[in-house]
């Protein structure tokens, strides 16, 4: 995908081109290939497959926005392959640029710390490994990511009392997800955990209240109401519901501050209509609840969302 933007300053036209992915693919054999360039690691469900027609609801699942920061991409290399011994087993390994802990925020965690390739500074790296297994109507995935978050030079890191190196001030993200599809039924379950063991040091350097751990999970069920009708132009009308839970302050750093508003529950249901392949018309009702009012009870509000998604 490519995003083109332009601005005018003192009558002079200026602009920029933002690339979401731009890589060269090298086929090693029929089942193994390399990618080099601006690539997207295999993390969660949405990060790799994030087009608006691939998920239900107007917005991406909040767990895959605030815990897994989809879309997370970087400059680097990746190896993708399939097992010759175990049918349906696939794997991937990638090495890309790291995070910037100076941009971490309480509530959204590492999301603003993504450097998206072009903005990468420092010597930090992100290593990701994932196993993907297809069995009958199931899709199983397990991934683990380690990312260095010191995005400054050694002298600046020393002055901020931050460790320096490829995986200094590491962020560990582990997730697993299961998807099931059969006879118009589709189910998704995802759980993920982020650990930042050096959150104290990051907070001392940047005073951004970085948490030591974050947790997220959700379950979704959907049914295609048009499944039994004659298939024409891949039409679908999916009735779905999703429940999400996330805690952006699962563990507070010793020098951090707790905020009950960062413990959230999202309940939503709605319809996704796909009149043609590549087009999705969506509507949903979302009930958001948080522990802001008290540590034991959740207070919330609801919203109706309508959207049009397409990919090309």
N, C-alpha and C positions, 0 to 999 in steps of 0.2 A: 504494500500500500504506500501511497505517496501523498503528502499533504503540501500544498503550495500556498504560500501566503505572501502578500505584498502590501507595503505601506508607502506613503508619500511624505517626504520631509523637505520643506522649502522648495517644493516644486520638482524635486528629484525623486524619480521612482526607484524604490528599493524593494527587495523581496528575498525570500528564502525558500528552499525546498527541504522538507523534512521527510526522510525515508524511514519507514517502519522496518522494512527488511530489504537488504541488498547484499546478495552473496553469490559466490561462484560454487557450483556443485561439481564434485569430482566422483564419478562412479568407479569404485574399486572392483566390484563384481556385481552380480545380479541382485544381491541382497545387502550390500554394504556400500556406503557412500560417505564422503566428507563434504562439509560446508565450511566456507571461509568468507568472512565479511561481517555484516551487521545481521546477527542471527537471534532467534528466540529459543531459549532453552525449554525443555519439556518439564514444566512445573504446573501441577494442578490440572484442571480441566479447561479453564478459560485462556490461560496464558498462550498456549500454542494454537488453540482453535477459538479465536476471539471474535470472529466476524458476527455481526448482529443477528444473522439468520441461524446461528448455531446454538443459541441459548434462549430460553424462555424468559419472559419479563422484559420490560423496557430497559432496565438497568442490569448490568452484570451483577452476579451475586456479591453482596457486600463483603463476604469473607474473602473473595478473590479480588477485592479492591483494597481493603484495609489491612488484611493479613498477608495474603499472597498479592503482591502489587502488580496485577496484570494491567497492561502488557509490560513485561520486564524483558528488555533486550539489551544486547551489547555487542561490541566488536570482538571477534575472536574466531575460534574454530570449533567444529562439532563433528562427531562421528556417530552415524546412525547405522544400525544393522539388525539382522534377524538371526536367531539361532537355527543351526542346521539339525540339531539333535532334538530340540523341543519345539514342536510345531506350535505356532502362534505366539512364541516368545520373541519380543523385540527389545532392543537396548539402545541407549544413547549416552554419550559422554560429551561434555562441552567445557570450554575454557574461554571466558570472556572477561571484560573489564569489571572492576569491583564497584562497590557502593561509596557514597560520600556521607559519612556519619554526621558531618556538620549540618546536613539538611534533614536529619531525622526529626520527626515531630511526634509529640505525645498525642495519641488518638489515631494517627495514621501510620505510626511506626516507621518502617523503612521506605515507604512509598516515595517520598520526595527525595530520598537518597539515591534513587536510580540515576545513572549518568547517561543512559541511552546512547552510548557509543561516542558521538561527536563531542559531548561535554565532559568526557572522562579525564580526570586528572589523577596524579599520584601513581603509585605502583601497584595498587590493589587489583586482585583478580577474583573472579567468581568461577568456582568449579561445580559442575552439576552432573549428576548421574541418575538415570531413570531406567526402570524396567517396566515394560508394557506387555501384558499377556492377554490374548484373546482366547476365550474358551466358550464354545457354543454361543449363547446369547449374551455373554458377559465380557466386559472389558475391565481388567484390573491394572492399576498403575501404582507404582511406588517410586518416589523420587527423593533425593537428598541433595541439598545445595549448601555450599560453604562460600562465604564472600568476605573478603577483606574490605574494611571500611575506612581506612586512613587514606584520604584523598588529597594529601598535601605532601610537600617535600620533606626530607629527613630533618632539616633544620627547624622547619615550622612544627613538625611532629614533636621534636624534642622540646620546643618551647611550650607546647600545649600538654606535655607529659603524656603523649600518646605513643604507643608502640608503632614501629614502622616495618613494613614488609608486605609481601604479596597477600598474606592472609592475616594481617595485623588487625586487632579489634574485630574479631570475626563475628559474622552473623550466620547462624545455623538454621536452615529452614528444612523441615522434614514434612512430607505429606503423603497421604495415600488416598485413593479414590476408586470407587467401583461404579460401573455403569451397566445397566441391563436394558435390552431392547427386544421385544417380541410381540407380534400381533397387535401393533398400535400402542403398546405399553412401553413407557420409558421411565427408568428410575436412575437417580444419581445420589451417591453418598460420598462426601469428602470430609476429611479431617486433616488439620495442619497445625504445626507448632513452630514458633520461632524462639530461639534462645540467643541472647546477646550477653555473654558472660562478663564482658568488660564495659557494661553500661555505665558503671560508676565513673570510669575514666572519661567516657564520652560526655557525660553530664558535667564533669569538672571542666572539660575543655570548652563545651559549647552551651551549657546551661539550657539544654533542650528537653530535659525530663524524659530521656530515652528509657523505655522499660527493659527489664532483664528478660522477660518472656512474654509471648503473645500466643493466644490460642483461638482457633476458629474451626467451625464445623457446620455442615448443612446437609439436609436431605430433601430431595425433590421427587415428586411423582407426577407423571403426565400421561394423558391418553389422547390419541388421535381420533377424534369423533368421525372422521371421514375414512378411517382405515378400511371398513368393510365395503365402501362404495368402490365403483370402478375407478381405478387409478388413472388420472388424466392430468398431465402437466405437473405431476408430483404435488398435487394439492393436498393441504393438511390443515386441520383445525384442531389445535392441541389445547385441551383443558388441563391446567396444571396447578400445583400448589407447592410451595417451598417454605421450609422453616430453617432459619439460620440462627446460630449463636456465636458470638465472638467476645473475647475479652482482651482488649488491647493493653491491659495492665495485669496480665495473669500473674506476673511477678514484678514487684517494684524494686528498683535499684535502691541501695542503702541511702543514697543521697537524692532519691526521687520522691515524687509526691503522688499519692493515690488520687484517682478521679473516678468516681462511680459511674460517670456518664460514659466511660469507655467500656462498660460491660453492657452489651446490647443483644436484643432479640429482634429478629425480623420475621414476620409472618406475612406471606403474600400468596395470592391466587389470581388467576386470570386466564386469558385466551391468547394464543398465537395463531394467526391465520397466514398460511403461505399459499397465495393464489398461483404463484409461479415459482420455479426454482430461482433462488437468489433474492427473493423478496419476502419480507415478513411484516405483517401489520399486527401490532401488539397492544394489549391493554391489560392492566392489572390493578389490584388494590393492595397497598402495602401498609401494614401496621408495624410501626417502629416503636420499640420499648427500650428503655434504658434504666439503669439503677441510679440515676442522678438524684432522685428525691430521697432515697434511703438505701442503705446497704442491703436490705432484705427484700424490698419491693421494687417492681418495675413500673415506671410511668411512661406513657407513650402517646403517640398521635398517628393518624392515618392519612393516606394520600391516594388519589386516583391518578394513574399514569397512562398516557397514550403515546405510542410512538410508531414510526415507520423505519424499518431497517432494510438495507439492501447491500449486496456485494457484487463486485464486477471484476 
